[in-house]
Amino acid sequence: MSRETSTAQWYKVTIPSSKSGFEPKARILQNDFETLFTINGAPKGAALFRIQDEKLENHFFYFSPGAVAITHGLIRHFSGAPCPAPVIDARGPVLLVGHADALEMLSKSADNPKPRLKRKIDQILRRK
């Protein structure tokens, strides 16, 4: 992945929910991301999100464009692929690492309907 692509594109890593493989892989992915996030000065546009699919078979980890710039090796290690920004719905996404306002960057995505997004962000912020 080129530096140019990495700063303008979301990436997704898929980890199956199987009991034997999910927990260690997900923990390594999140811990390594958090380390890279911290080492790079906690960049404002960098965030890691997670969504579990409806059938509970897979977990999807989304790297924001700002995160891709600092974690391209991690994404490559976990066989990440370019993707659109995650859509906010009843399943998430859940912010794993990033600044508290990171969900707002999803509102800038054309894939997210604005009114529904605003309601969901308001719901999430009220929970905290």
C-alpha angles and dihedrals in degrees: 000000000000125000089244093053094042094059096050103038138072117227131204132205118196120208119182116236093232109143095236100049112027105068100052094041094047092048092050092047093050095042093048091047091050090050092051090045091053096042089053093053098261096283113220096233096046119101141149119214132184133206127178116215122246094256091050090235099118142027117215119207114200123203115202117227090257090052093050090062092061101032106041092124092051091048091050091048090055093043094248120184134203113265143160119272113280116265117235112239139135091299096054143210099252116206107232101172129007142068119315092251093054093109088066090069087066089063088065091062116099088217093069119077106232102224094047091046093051091051092049094048089049090051092049094047091051090056092061 
